């Protein structure tokens, strides 16, 4: 299946691949997918996580296969199914699923964010739910799934410990991040790096509303010196937020850093075309601090 579907940048749309596990329907952002392969025999690896089926090597690249049914606590009925090969956070990982239903183009504002009853800070792996053809499709948090199996693939928090003592900064930073866990980790890391004036929002729309509120009150330059945004977020994604900021003459001076697991070559080109000042992939929290330092030094000259 060809997943190389190019969307115009900053339209607040995405392509969702719908797939099944048993009778349940799930979704993944097509931007994370490299390809879809028929089931292939995998080689088990001793002493790995119970959800890891093993490894295989299509085209001489070794890829870990994760059994998604086991991850979600479902019974594995031995179906051969398919492998969805993904790339995010600079990792190639295969997810074993039953069937692929198809690809749907949707707007981020159609995606409902699960409430705290099912999506606590470290519980659920659902990032959103969307209604399609009378059924609910749950969009899974594949980064959370991989980091629960292999924690070292998550944010490299140790990078901050190595920075050492730094002076406190008065520069206020606006953050748009929908994952409560990642939002908490990012804010903790930035505070350790000396950035204590943080405004945290859970999607691009909330961040945009804040910017608009400050701009109308004439207090934007006092309240926001830099914006850090994820790409994948319900209501409004980071590309749309970047486009809105950088296409507005009153706002385009604001430095925007895209900090996302999706920053690959294609996404980097999209971010550049929208005017993003820096783009970093999620594990690189130390590089995020470096980028903030550099952009704020330029701003404050």
Backbone as CSV, one residue per row, in Angstrom:
resi,resn,N_x,N_y,N_z,CA_x,CA_y,CA_z,C_x,C_y,C_z
1,UNK,0.850,-1.194,0.000,0.000,0.000,0.000,0.883,1.242,0.000
2,UNK,0.556,2.171,-0.884,1.331,3.404,-0.952,0.870,4.351,0.138
3,UNK,1.773,4.692,1.051,1.402,5.614,2.134,2.034,6.983,1.932
4,UNK,2.627,7.203,0.753,3.309,8.477,0.532,2.313,9.536,0.051
5,UNK,1.386,9.879,0.915,0.347,10.850,0.572,0.778,12.203,1.109
6,UNK,0.949,13.155,0.203,1.451,14.459,0.622,0.291,15.408,0.839
7,UNK,0.196,15.964,2.021,-0.822,16.960,2.325,-0.194,18.341,2.255
8,UNK,-0.989,19.293,1.841,-0.501,20.671,1.877,-0.213,21.024,3.334
9,UNK,0.868,21.756,3.564,1.285,22.064,4.931,0.356,23.076,5.593
10,UNK,0.122,22.870,6.885,-0.574,23.871,7.691,-2.074,23.928,7.514
11,UNK,-2.674,22.857,6.937,-4.131,22.866,6.720,-4.909,22.280,7.892
12,UNK,-4.182,21.799,8.909,-4.790,21.152,10.080,-5.443,19.814,9.731
13,UNK,-4.954,19.183,8.668,-5.471,17.870,8.274,-4.389,16.812,8.449
14,UNK,-4.844,15.582,8.536,-3.904,14.463,8.554,-4.555,13.273,7.884
15,UNK,-3.736,12.289,7.539,-4.238,11.022,7.003,-4.140,9.984,8.122
16,UNK,-5.250,9.312,8.364,-5.288,8.244,9.375,-5.403,6.905,8.663
17,UNK,-4.513,5.968,9.004,-4.658,4.590,8.531,-5.487,3.847,9.569
18,UNK,-6.626,3.314,9.148,-7.490,2.534,10.049,-7.123,1.056,9.923
19,UNK,-6.958,0.389,11.072,-6.642,-1.035,11.065,-7.416,-1.721,12.186
20,UNK,-7.424,-3.050,12.168,-8.184,-3.791,13.187,-7.285,-4.701,14.005
21,UNK,-7.722,-4.901,15.249,-7.196,-5.939,16.139,-8.441,-6.636,16.663
22,UNK,-8.689,-7.860,16.209,-9.963,-8.506,16.536,-11.101,-7.689,15.942
23,UNK,-12.106,-7.398,16.762,-13.259,-6.620,16.287,-13.087,-5.118,16.526
24,UNK,-11.952,-4.720,17.057,-11.746,-3.314,17.414,-11.002,-2.561,16.314
25,UNK,-11.365,-1.272,16.170,-10.776,-0.448,15.114,-9.858,0.614,15.723
26,UNK,-8.665,0.735,15.134,-7.665,1.667,15.644,-7.099,2.490,14.489
27,UNK,-6.387,3.563,14.845,-5.811,4.423,13.813,-4.391,4.823,14.139
28,UNK,-3.648,5.127,13.073,-2.286,5.656,13.198,-2.110,6.740,12.132
29,UNK,-1.413,7.794,12.486,-1.110,8.864,11.542,-0.225,8.307,10.422
30,UNK,-0.661,8.488,9.175,0.092,7.975,8.028,1.519,8.537,7.996
31,UNK,1.714,9.731,8.552,3.052,10.337,8.563,4.061,9.475,9.314
32,UNK,3.579,8.571,10.163,4.499,7.698,10.925,4.853,6.430,10.154
33,UNK,4.141,6.158,9.043,4.260,4.857,8.385,5.258,4.895,7.234
34,UNK,6.166,3.919,7.223,7.077,3.751,6.083,6.464,2.853,5.030
35,UNK,5.917,1.714,5.465,5.285,0.785,4.521,4.468,-0.240,5.288
36,UNK,3.675,-1.017,4.535,2.877,-2.092,5.129,3.268,-3.389,4.428
37,UNK,3.627,-4.398,5.202,4.093,-5.668,4.640,3.201,-6.812,5.095
38,UNK,3.102,-7.829,4.253,2.455,-9.066,4.680,3.265,-9.682,5.809
39,UNK,2.597,-10.519,6.604,3.276,-11.174,7.724,4.519,-11.915,7.228
40,UNK,5.581,-11.804,7.982,6.795,-12.570,7.704,7.247,-13.235,8.995
41,UNK,7.876,-14.382,8.837,8.367,-15.111,10.017,9.421,-14.256,10.722
42,UNK,9.302,-14.170,12.046,10.262,-13.373,12.805,11.152,-14.291,13.645
43,UNK,12.302,-13.772,14.016,13.237,-14.525,14.863,13.083,-14.041,16.300
44,UNK,12.629,-14.916,17.196,12.491,-14.488,18.599,13.857,-14.148,19.204
45,UNK,13.848,-13.192,20.137,15.081,-12.818,20.832,14.871,-13.109,22.317
46,UNK,15.768,-13.872,22.954,15.576,-14.236,24.359,15.536,-13.011,25.280
47,UNK,14.766,-13.137,26.358,14.716,-12.138,27.448,14.269,-10.741,27.009
48,UNK,13.424,-10.685,25.981,12.884,-9.380,25.583,11.524,-9.179,26.259
49,UNK,10.967,-8.003,26.096,9.652,-7.664,26.639,8.601,-8.630,26.069
50,UNK,7.593,-9.037,26.863,6.587,-10.000,26.385,5.853,-9.559,25.115
51,UNK,5.769,-8.252,24.865,5.056,-7.772,23.670,5.927,-7.776,22.410
52,UNK,7.222,-8.050,22.582,8.118,-8.092,21.417,8.117,-9.502,20.845
53,UNK,7.662,-9.624,19.578,7.631,-10.941,18.929,9.024,-11.398,18.521
54,UNK,9.857,-10.424,18.131,11.193,-10.770,17.681,11.665,-9.750,16.664
55,UNK,12.561,-10.195,15.777,13.130,-9.289,14.782,13.022,-9.918,13.399
56,UNK,13.030,-9.061,12.373,13.177,-9.556,11.007,13.963,-8.515,10.212
57,UNK,14.399,-8.909,8.998,15.290,-8.020,8.248,14.825,-7.862,6.804
58,UNK,13.819,-7.024,6.581,13.487,-6.726,5.185,14.538,-5.775,4.623
59,UNK,15.048,-6.067,3.441,16.034,-5.199,2.773,17.225,-4.863,3.672
60,UNK,17.702,-5.869,4.417,18.935,-5.753,5.211,18.876,-4.739,6.349
61,UNK,17.676,-4.352,6.754,17.522,-3.465,7.915,16.828,-4.251,9.021
62,UNK,17.451,-4.351,10.176,16.849,-5.124,11.265,15.747,-4.300,11.941
63,UNK,14.561,-4.908,12.046,13.412,-4.204,12.617,12.791,-5.060,13.728
64,UNK,12.492,-4.412,14.848,11.813,-5.093,15.954,10.318,-5.151,15.661
65,UNK,9.712,-6.319,15.944,8.272,-6.498,15.720,7.553,-6.517,17.066
66,UNK,6.576,-5.624,17.219,5.780,-5.543,18.445,4.387,-6.096,18.173
67,UNK,3.961,-7.024,19.014,2.619,-7.595,18.898,1.638,-6.632,19.574
68,UNK,0.863,-5.921,18.768,0.018,-4.863,19.300,-1.114,-5.415,20.170
69,UNK,-1.582,-6.628,19.852,-2.643,-7.226,20.683,-2.128,-7.457,22.107
70,UNK,-0.936,-7.996,22.218,-0.366,-8.237,23.553,-0.166,-6.918,24.295
71,UNK,0.301,-5.898,23.569,0.504,-4.580,24.183,-0.762,-4.048,24.815
72,UNK,-1.894,-4.293,24.135,-3.166,-3.732,24.593,-3.946,-4.706,25.483
73,UNK,-3.281,-5.798,25.890,-3.916,-6.753,26.803,-4.982,-7.604,26.154
74,UNK,-4.900,-7.775,24.824,-5.876,-8.592,24.107,-5.304,-9.989,23.867
75,UNK,-6.201,-10.950,23.667,-5.754,-12.327,23.426,-5.204,-12.428,22.007
76,UNK,-4.033,-13.019,21.863,-3.441,-13.209,20.539,-3.960,-14.519,19.977
77,UNK,-4.768,-14.413,18.897,-5.380,-15.627,18.335,-4.543,-16.257,17.221
78,UNK,-3.310,-15.784,17.053,-2.399,-16.411,16.108,-2.613,-16.029,14.652
79,UNK,-3.427,-14.999,14.373,-3.612,-14.548,12.991,-2.290,-14.053,12.423
80,UNK,-2.043,-14.386,11.154,-0.795,-13.889,10.547,-0.846,-12.376,10.371
81,UNK,-1.916,-11.875,9.784,-2.112,-10.436,9.689,-1.052,-9.716,8.872
82,UNK,-0.726,-8.499,9.309,0.172,-7.612,8.568,1.149,-6.926,9.522
83,UNK,2.224,-6.406,8.949,3.149,-5.565,9.707,3.032,-4.126,9.210
84,UNK,2.748,-3.207,10.130,2.822,-1.784,9.802,4.211,-1.326,10.231
85,UNK,5.046,-0.964,9.256,6.412,-0.525,9.553,6.388,0.986,9.766
86,UNK,6.810,1.414,10.945,6.740,2.833,11.292,8.131,3.432,11.457
87,UNK,8.170,4.753,11.352,9.403,5.477,11.662,9.041,6.738,12.433
88,UNK,9.491,6.812,13.667,9.345,8.026,14.475,10.423,7.979,15.553
89,UNK,10.746,9.155,16.098,11.840,9.246,17.069,13.112,8.565,16.558
90,UNK,13.323,8.634,15.228,14.509,8.050,14.583,14.591,6.538,14.755
91,UNK,13.442,5.887,14.939,13.403,4.429,15.108,12.507,3.797,14.052
92,UNK,12.911,2.624,13.544,12.035,1.810,12.692,11.481,0.678,13.547
93,UNK,10.150,0.594,13.630,9.497,-0.442,14.437,8.324,-0.997,13.634
94,UNK,8.125,-2.333,13.694,6.982,-2.958,13.031,5.913,-3.300,14.074
95,UNK,4.657,-2.976,13.760,3.543,-3.337,14.628,2.705,-4.408,13.927
96,UNK,2.512,-5.533,14.622,1.762,-6.660,14.070,0.272,-6.419,14.322
97,UNK,-0.515,-6.283,13.237,-1.961,-6.027,13.339,-2.712,-7.078,12.529
98,UNK,-4.041,-7.084,12.663,-4.832,-8.079,11.931,-5.080,-7.675,10.480
99,UNK,-5.782,-6.559,10.297,-6.126,-6.123,8.943,-6.026,-4.618,8.823
100,UNK,-5.800,-4.148,7.603,-5.854,-2.719,7.311,-7.168,-2.434,6.605
101,UNK,-7.899,-1.429,7.094,-9.213,-1.095,6.521,-9.069,-0.063,5.410
102,UNK,-8.264,0.987,5.650,-8.095,2.014,4.628,-7.548,3.288,5.225
103,UNK,-7.398,4.289,4.355,-6.845,5.577,4.770,-7.930,6.643,4.658
104,UNK,-8.018,7.484,5.693,-9.024,8.553,5.726,-8.327,9.891,5.947
105,UNK,-8.732,10.890,5.194,-8.249,12.250,5.445,-9.219,12.920,6.407
106,UNK,-8.699,13.409,7.522,-9.555,14.031,8.537,-8.908,15.322,9.021
107,UNK,-9.700,16.137,9.685,-9.172,17.351,10.301,-8.888,17.056,11.765
108,UNK,-7.849,17.705,12.293,-7.530,17.507,13.708,-8.684,17.941,14.607
109,UNK,-9.512,18.891,14.139,-10.609,19.312,15.027,-11.754,18.303,15.083
110,UNK,-11.678,17.235,14.266,-12.657,16.144,14.360,-12.241,15.098,15.396
111,UNK,-10.990,15.191,15.845,-10.465,14.168,16.764,-10.750,14.588,18.201
112,UNK,-11.413,13.710,18.912,-11.799,13.997,20.298,-10.689,13.516,21.214
113,UNK,-10.257,14.399,22.097,-9.226,14.035,23.073,-9.899,13.247,24.201
114,UNK,-9.401,12.033,24.531,-9.993,11.283,25.646,-9.862,12.072,26.950
115,UNK,-10.890,12.001,27.795,-10.804,12.761,29.046,-9.970,12.003,30.074
116,UNK,-9.786,12.617,31.238,-8.856,12.076,32.233,-9.325,10.751,32.837
117,UNK,-10.590,10.381,32.624,-11.057,9.092,33.166,-10.387,7.920,32.462
118,UNK,-9.986,8.136,31.181,-9.292,7.049,30.477,-7.903,7.447,30.023
119,UNK,-7.526,8.689,30.246,-6.224,9.146,29.756,-5.486,9.939,30.811
120,UNK,-5.052,9.253,31.851,-4.283,9.913,32.908,-2.863,10.171,32.459
121,UNK,-2.054,10.675,33.392,-0.703,11.097,33.023,0.165,9.950,32.539
122,UNK,-0.044,8.738,33.061,0.791,7.653,32.576,0.000,6.384,32.289
123,UNK,-1.294,6.539,32.027,-2.107,5.347,31.825,-2.361,4.996,30.376
124,UNK,-3.417,5.570,29.776,-3.916,5.148,28.479,-2.927,5.410,27.349
125,UNK,-3.035,4.583,26.312,-2.219,4.815,25.120,-3.095,5.315,23.974
126,UNK,-4.224,5.944,24.299,-5.084,6.557,23.281,-4.819,8.053,23.244
127,UNK,-4.499,8.584,22.059,-4.299,10.032,21.952,-5.551,10.727,21.451
128,UNK,-6.470,9.967,20.870,-7.691,10.582,20.373,-8.667,9.525,19.888
129,UNK,-9.903,9.956,19.669,-10.954,9.068,19.162,-11.667,9.815,18.047
130,UNK,-11.970,9.106,16.963,-12.698,9.737,15.866,-13.828,8.821,15.412
131,UNK,-14.958,9.416,15.094,-16.111,8.629,14.644,-16.059,8.524,13.125
132,UNK,-16.051,7.296,12.629,-16.015,7.061,11.181,-17.034,6.000,10.820
133,UNK,-17.895,6.301,9.871,-18.898,5.332,9.387,-19.646,4.666,10.532
134,UNK,-20.029,5.471,11.533,-20.833,4.951,12.637,-20.068,4.175,13.682
135,UNK,-18.743,4.082,13.558,-17.955,3.366,14.580,-16.876,4.291,15.130
136,UNK,-16.399,3.957,16.324,-15.337,4.746,16.939,-13.981,4.121,16.613
137,UNK,-13.067,4.958,16.126,-11.706,4.519,15.827,-10.778,5.193,16.845
138,UNK,-10.051,4.369,17.584,-9.155,4.885,18.626,-7.763,5.096,18.025
139,UNK,-7.280,6.332,18.109,-5.933,6.639,17.603,-4.946,6.384,18.737
140,UNK,-4.010,5.488,18.486,-3.097,5.043,19.539,-1.852,5.920,19.630
141,UNK,-1.301,5.975,20.834,-0.065,6.709,21.087,1.097,5.725,20.936
142,UNK,1.612,5.623,19.713,2.648,4.629,19.425,3.965,4.953,20.127
143,UNK,4.241,6.245,20.342,5.455,6.607,21.084,5.391,6.079,22.508
144,UNK,4.205,6.213,23.140,4.041,5.731,24.520,4.176,4.213,24.577
145,UNK,3.651,3.533,23.550,3.743,2.072,23.503,5.212,1.649,23.430
146,UNK,5.972,2.289,22.525,7.394,1.915,22.362,8.192,2.269,23.602
147,UNK,7.935,3.445,24.192,8.751,3.831,25.361,8.387,3.003,26.593
148,UNK,7.153,2.440,26.646,6.816,1.554,27.766,7.567,0.223,27.651
149,UNK,7.880,-0.175,26.416,8.638,-1.406,26.176,10.140,-1.137,26.315
150,UNK,10.562,0.028,25.817,11.985,0.378,25.839,12.131,1.833,26.275
151,UNK,12.193,2.070,27.605,12.185,3.450,28.129,13.273,4.357,27.565
152,UNK,14.398,3.790,27.138,15.480,4.654,26.635,15.135,5.315,25.305
153,UNK,14.016,4.902,24.664,13.602,5.543,23.413,12.830,6.832,23.682
154,UNK,12.448,7.092,24.928,11.697,8.298,25.264,12.621,9.506,25.391
155,UNK,12.115,10.554,26.027,12.910,11.778,26.203,14.202,11.463,26.950
156,UNK,15.310,11.971,26.438,16.594,11.723,27.097,16.799,12.752,28.206
157,UNK,16.133,12.488,29.331,16.131,13.443,30.439,17.531,13.621,31.014
158,UNK,18.377,12.590,30.863,19.748,12.674,31.384,20.543,13.803,30.723
159,UNK,20.139,14.174,29.488,20.825,15.275,28.791,20.795,16.543,29.633
160,UNK,19.694,16.741,30.357,19.547,17.958,31.174,20.458,17.891,32.397
161,UNK,20.563,16.698,32.978,21.423,16.545,34.158,22.866,16.937,33.822
162,UNK,23.265,16.675,32.572,24.645,16.945,32.171,24.908,18.436,31.921
163,UNK,23.847,19.222,31.801,24.022,20.655,31.547,24.637,21.363,32.755
164,UNK,24.276,20.885,33.944,24.818,21.494,35.166,24.063,22.755,35.561
165,UNK,24.641,23.513,36.477,23.987,24.725,36.992,23.903,25.803,35.918
166,UNK,22.741,26.421,35.817,22.545,27.509,34.855,21.816,28.650,35.540
167,UNK,21.997,29.843,35.017,21.284,30.981,35.613,19.809,30.929,35.229
168,UNK,18.973,31.519,36.059,17.527,31.564,35.795,17.242,32.526,34.654
169,UNK,16.270,32.208,33.830,15.911,33.068,32.711,14.538,33.689,32.949
170,UNK,14.398,34.941,32.543,13.119,35.643,32.651,12.289,35.510,31.376
171,UNK,12.818,34.788,30.388,12.094,34.664,29.105,10.903,33.714,29.238
172,UNK,9.678,34.204,28.942,8.505,33.322,29.010,8.380,32.468,27.749
173,UNK,8.048,31.198,27.927,7.938,30.243,26.811,6.545,29.631,26.812
174,UNK,5.932,29.580,25.630,4.616,28.965,25.452,4.808,27.573,24.866
175,UNK,4.216,26.562,25.503,4.371,25.165,25.066,3.016,24.615,24.627
176,UNK,2.973,23.956,23.465,1.772,23.256,22.999,2.122,21.776,22.882
177,UNK,1.588,20.951,23.790,1.895,19.510,23.839,0.690,18.779,24.415
178,UNK,0.154,17.817,23.669,-1.089,17.175,24.132,-0.859,15.999,25.076
179,UNK,0.335,15.429,25.112,0.584,14.303,26.019,0.885,14.833,27.426
180,UNK,0.038,14.498,28.419,0.298,14.979,29.784,1.672,14.551,30.304
181,UNK,2.078,13.330,29.986,3.366,12.824,30.457,4.523,13.602,29.835
182,UNK,4.480,13.775,28.502,5.558,14.506,27.824,5.565,15.974,28.220
183,UNK,4.382,16.536,28.368,4.285,17.941,28.781,4.966,18.141,30.131
184,UNK,4.707,17.216,31.047,5.306,17.287,32.379,6.828,17.124,32.308
185,UNK,7.300,16.175,31.488,8.746,15.956,31.348,9.433,17.172,30.725
186,UNK,8.797,17.746,29.689,9.385,18.917,29.014,9.473,20.089,29.988
187,UNK,8.391,20.341,30.723,8.406,21.481,31.656,9.439,21.270,32.762
188,UNK,9.531,20.040,33.283,10.541,19.747,34.312,11.950,19.998,33.784
189,UNK,12.199,19.545,32.544,13.534,19.708,31.947,13.851,21.180,31.708
190,UNK,12.889,21.947,31.217,13.132,23.372,30.948,13.361,24.135,32.250
191,UNK,12.636,23.751,33.298,12.847,24.417,34.597,14.252,24.133,35.120
192,UNK,14.716,22.890,34.944,16.084,22.548,35.367,17.110,23.352,34.571
193,UNK,16.746,23.679,33.313,17.653,24.443,32.451,17.529,25.945,32.684
194,UNK,16.690,26.346,33.647,16.600,27.762,34.004,15.396,28.497,33.462
195,UNK,14.602,27.822,32.638,13.414,28.465,32.070,12.201,28.156,32.950
196,UNK,11.818,29.116,33.770,10.760,28.868,34.757,9.426,29.505,34.377
197,UNK,9.460,30.485,33.464,8.216,31.162,33.064,7.610,30.399,31.891
198,UNK,6.811,29.389,32.200,6.256,28.509,31.172,4.731,28.592,31.159
199,UNK,4.178,28.749,29.962,2.724,28.663,29.784,2.477,27.374,29.016
200,UNK,1.761,26.439,29.620,1.583,25.113,29.023,0.147,24.964,28.521
201,UNK,0.013,24.609,27.241,-1.306,24.352,26.654,-1.320,22.942,26.078
202,UNK,-2.519,22.381,25.875,-2.565,20.969,25.472,-2.872,20.760,23.987
203,UNK,-2.931,21.816,23.201,-3.011,21.656,21.746,-2.753,23.003,21.076
204,UNK,-2.660,22.983,19.752,-2.364,24.198,19.012,-3.427,25.265,19.158
205,UNK,-4.686,24.837,19.265,-5.777,25.821,19.381,-5.666,26.600,20.689
206,UNK,-5.384,25.886,21.786,-5.233,26.563,23.081,-4.055,27.542,23.038
207,UNK,-2.964,27.110,22.393,-1.788,27.982,22.283,-2.121,29.208,21.432
208,UNK,-2.827,28.993,20.324,-3.202,30.099,19.438,-4.140,31.073,20.152
209,UNK,-5.087,30.535,20.925,-6.009,31.404,21.677,-5.240,32.282,22.676
210,UNK,-4.226,31.702,23.327,-3.398,32.465,24.275,-2.659,33.596,23.552
211,UNK,-2.056,33.255,22.413,-1.315,34.252,21.641,-2.244,35.391,21.217
212,UNK,-3.440,35.031,20.736,-4.422,36.030,20.313,-4.839,36.930,21.484
213,UNK,-5.025,36.280,22.636,-5.438,37.012,23.853,-4.367,38.049,24.236
214,UNK,-3.096,37.621,24.234,-2.006,38.545,24.583,-1.860,39.654,23.533
215,UNK,-2.002,39.259,22.265,-1.827,40.226,21.183,-2.902,41.317,21.258
216,UNK,-4.140,40.897,21.519,-5.239,41.869,21.621,-5.055,42.796,22.822
217,UNK,-4.463,42.254,23.897,-4.244,43.065,25.109,-2.976,43.912,25.010
218,UNK,-2.218,43.726,23.925,-0.972,44.475,23.756,0.150,44.000,24.659
219,UNK,0.039,42.743,25.140,1.046,42.230,26.093,1.807,41.016,25.549
220,UNK,1.736,40.792,24.240,2.362,39.595,23.661,3.853,39.535,23.957
221,UNK,4.567,40.638,23.717,6.026,40.621,23.894,6.454,40.466,25.352
222,UNK,5.539,40.763,26.268,5.837,40.517,27.692,5.613,39.062,28.062
223,UNK,4.628,38.411,27.398,4.172,37.087,27.836,4.702,35.899,27.043
224,UNK,5.154,36.130,25.810,5.659,35.010,25.001,6.916,35.458,24.255
225,UNK,8.039,34.779,24.545,9.284,35.063,23.832,9.646,33.927,22.878
226,UNK,8.991,32.768,23.043,9.313,31.604,22.209,8.149,30.622,22.301
227,UNK,7.889,29.915,21.199,6.824,28.897,21.171,7.449,27.544,20.862
228,UNK,7.099,26.541,21.676,7.515,25.156,21.405,6.248,24.361,21.115
229,UNK,6.207,23.678,19.973,4.988,22.947,19.633,5.272,21.536,19.131
230,UNK,4.417,20.612,19.548,4.360,19.274,18.974,3.719,19.412,17.589
231,UNK,3.754,18.373,16.774,3.002,18.391,15.508,1.629,17.764,15.718
232,UNK,1.597,16.515,16.176,0.320,15.794,16.315,-0.436,16.245,17.559
233,UNK,-1.547,16.954,17.361,-2.378,17.372,18.498,-3.820,17.510,18.035
234,UNK,-4.788,17.126,18.887,-6.191,17.335,18.519,-6.529,18.821,18.456
235,UNK,-7.626,19.132,17.809,-8.107,20.516,17.622,-7.274,21.287,16.597
236,UNK,-5.981,21.468,16.882,-5.105,22.156,15.927,-3.704,21.585,16.048
237,UNK,-3.127,21.192,14.909,-1.780,20.610,14.969,-0.698,21.694,14.954
238,UNK,0.541,21.260,15.165,1.645,22.207,15.278,1.984,22.910,13.976
239,UNK,1.763,22.234,12.842,2.023,22.880,11.555,1.036,24.029,11.316
240,UNK,-0.223,23.791,11.658,-1.223,24.851,11.503,-0.892,26.033,12.424
241,UNK,-0.513,25.735,13.661,-0.132,26.789,14.611,1.044,27.598,14.072
242,UNK,2.062,26.893,13.549,3.232,27.569,12.991,2.831,28.475,11.826
243,UNK,1.970,27.953,10.957,1.525,28.737,9.792,0.782,30.000,10.231
244,UNK,-0.091,29.867,11.231,-0.848,31.028,11.706,0.085,32.098,12.288
245,UNK,1.084,31.662,13.034,2.028,32.625,13.642,2.873,33.293,12.558
246,UNK,3.442,32.476,11.678,4.437,32.997,10.731,3.814,33.735,9.542
247,UNK,2.488,33.610,9.358,1.854,34.340,8.257,1.178,35.625,8.754
248,UNK,1.376,35.936,10.042,0.793,37.148,10.629,1.918,38.155,10.900
249,UNK,1.834,39.325,10.269,2.906,40.326,10.402,3.175,40.735,11.842
250,UNK,2.138,40.689,12.695,2.316,41.107,14.092,2.945,40.008,14.952
251,UNK,2.954,38.790,14.427,3.392,37.644,15.240,4.636,36.946,14.703
252,UNK,4.969,37.167,13.434,5.983,36.324,12.792,7.381,36.458,13.400
253,UNK,7.578,37.508,14.236,8.876,37.644,14.914,9.049,36.609,16.024
254,UNK,7.946,35.964,16.438,8.019,34.971,17.519,8.798,33.741,17.046
255,UNK,9.864,33.330,17.744,10.553,32.091,17.373,9.648,30.881,17.645
256,UNK,9.569,29.971,16.668,8.766,28.748,16.818,9.677,27.537,16.662
257,UNK,9.648,26.668,17.676,10.417,25.420,17.641,9.429,24.266,17.549
258,UNK,9.567,23.449,16.507,8.755,22.229,16.404,9.535,21.108,17.093
259,UNK,8.898,20.496,18.099,9.536,19.428,18.885,8.615,18.217,18.819
260,UNK,8.942,17.267,17.947,7.992,16.192,17.635,8.714,14.910,17.281
261,UNK,8.042,13.787,17.538,8.595,12.491,17.129,8.550,12.327,15.612
262,UNK,7.818,13.204,14.928,7.601,13.056,13.485,8.603,13.803,12.613
263,UNK,9.618,14.414,13.220,10.541,15.222,12.408,11.472,14.299,11.609
264,UNK,11.043,14.005,10.369,11.899,13.300,9.414,12.167,14.261,8.252
265,UNK,12.751,13.768,7.166,13.121,14.680,6.067,11.916,15.411,5.492
266,UNK,10.848,14.651,5.223,9.658,15.257,4.619,9.027,16.283,5.559
267,UNK,8.916,15.913,6.846,8.319,16.819,7.820,9.199,18.054,8.032
268,UNK,10.513,17.865,7.948,11.419,19.003,8.094,11.199,20.007,6.961
269,UNK,11.011,19.486,5.741,10.726,20.379,4.603,9.425,21.149,4.822
270,UNK,8.412,20.442,5.340,7.127,21.103,5.611,7.299,22.212,6.648
271,UNK,8.010,21.887,7.718,8.226,22.866,8.782,8.973,24.084,8.282
272,UNK,9.998,23.848,7.431,10.773,24.959,6.857,9.886,25.840,5.989
273,UNK,9.011,25.197,5.193,8.142,25.974,4.297,7.159,26.846,5.081
274,UNK,6.869,26.446,6.316,5.940,27.216,7.156,6.653,28.296,7.970
275,UNK,7.996,28.239,7.992,8.751,29.272,8.698,9.226,28.889,10.086
276,UNK,9.164,27.593,10.445,9.647,27.166,11.768,11.124,27.544,11.919
277,UNK,11.496,28.043,13.099,12.870,28.495,13.342,13.806,27.347,13.696
278,UNK,13.254,26.266,14.271,14.055,25.075,14.597,13.108,23.884,14.640
279,UNK,13.648,22.691,14.321,12.845,21.464,14.354,13.692,20.354,14.947
280,UNK,13.164,19.710,15.982,13.923,18.686,16.691,13.040,17.475,16.950
281,UNK,13.670,16.317,16.974,12.907,15.105,17.249,12.850,14.858,18.755
282,UNK,11.789,14.216,19.224,11.441,14.164,20.643,12.530,13.690,21.618
283,UNK,13.358,12.711,21.288,14.305,12.321,22.345,15.299,13.423,22.709
284,UNK,15.513,14.395,21.795,16.644,15.316,21.940,16.316,16.522,22.820
285,UNK,16.019,16.272,24.086,15.632,17.368,24.987,16.812,18.318,25.240
286,UNK,18.049,17.787,25.238,19.226,18.646,25.404,19.373,19.594,24.233
287,UNK,19.124,19.088,23.019,19.188,19.935,21.826,18.074,20.969,21.826
288,UNK,16.939,20.628,22.435,15.835,21.596,22.537,16.289,22.800,23.363
289,UNK,16.956,22.536,24.470,17.452,23.631,25.323,18.465,24.484,24.547
290,UNK,19.350,23.821,23.778,20.332,24.562,22.968,19.627,25.478,21.967
291,UNK,18.572,24.941,21.317,17.835,25.724,20.310,17.140,26.920,20.953
292,UNK,16.545,26.720,22.139,15.894,27.826,22.856,16.929,28.893,23.210
293,UNK,18.063,28.446,23.770,19.143,29.385,24.134,19.533,30.253,22.942
294,UNK,19.748,29.583,21.794,20.223,30.298,20.595,19.185,31.301,20.079
295,UNK,17.924,30.851,19.988,16.871,31.726,19.451,16.578,32.906,20.364
296,UNK,16.609,32.657,21.671,16.349,33.756,22.605,17.531,34.731,22.672
297,UNK,18.746,34.221,22.482,19.913,35.104,22.454,19.798,36.070,21.274
298,UNK,19.344,35.530,20.118,19.145,36.381,18.927,18.038,37.409,19.199
299,UNK,16.950,36.923,19.789,15.802,37.800,20.041,16.166,38.939,20.991
300,UNK,16.974,38.624,21.992,17.263,39.583,23.057,18.472,40.483,22.770
301,UNK,19.042,40.371,21.572,20.214,41.205,21.215,19.837,42.681,21.222
